[in-house]
Amino acid sequence: MDLREHYLEALGLTGALVADLGEHQLDLPTPCDEWDVRAMICHLTANTLAMRAHLSGAADSMHAELTGDAPQTPDPRADFETAARELGSVLTDDAVLSRSVAVAGSGTVPGSIAIGVHFVDVLTHGWDLSRAIGIDYRPADRRVATAVRFAAGYPDSPTMRGPGALFAPVRTTDPDAPVLDQLVALLGRDPRWAPAARARDRR
């Protein structure tokens, strides 16, 4: 399975959202209750740096596995832009598909699987950020459908879903719901989420 094309597009889409953020938007809440916008970007950056290290073959015991929280940095927008650009240059090497990557909750997996995990993560966090700042987010349906098929294979285990796990439990959606709604519900988000102020405005 080679998801590099999907992965690169997700990095570009989410990277464009991050680059356009104003300083005043970094403290906004997101659909991930424990993270504001700044913390979410730091999470994205940390995992992007980890992927670059593992896929380049440079990772050692000092490089973190793909996981959740990450230290906050003074300029998370620039940090993510740099990390994504450096990762993109690594992805041109076909050897990345067979390199070993440590993924929280899944142990060590081939690069091809880790790329899928991070593709889903980056694409979904693009939705999180778009909801946080109140703008439209339109990744190609075929990219999102690929993410749905990949994420549907995640195990329903205590380390994957539930309190303290990587994801909240799956939310039910209408079978005819937009594919992006299906993806975010599969990863425990409410497709109707909006910051409290905007939710009140819609009433």
Buried (B, 14 or more C-beta within 10 A) or exposed (E): EEBBEBBBBBBBBBBEBBEEBEEEBBEBBBBBEEBBBBBBBBBBBBBBBBBBBBBBEEBEEEBBBBBBEBEBBEEBBEBBBBBBEBBBEBBEEEEBBEBBBBBBBBEEBBBBBBBBBBBBBBBBBBBBBBBBBEEEBEBEEEBBBBBBEBBEEBEEEEEBBBEEBBBBEBBEBEEEBEBBBBBBBBBBBBBEBBBEEEEEEEE
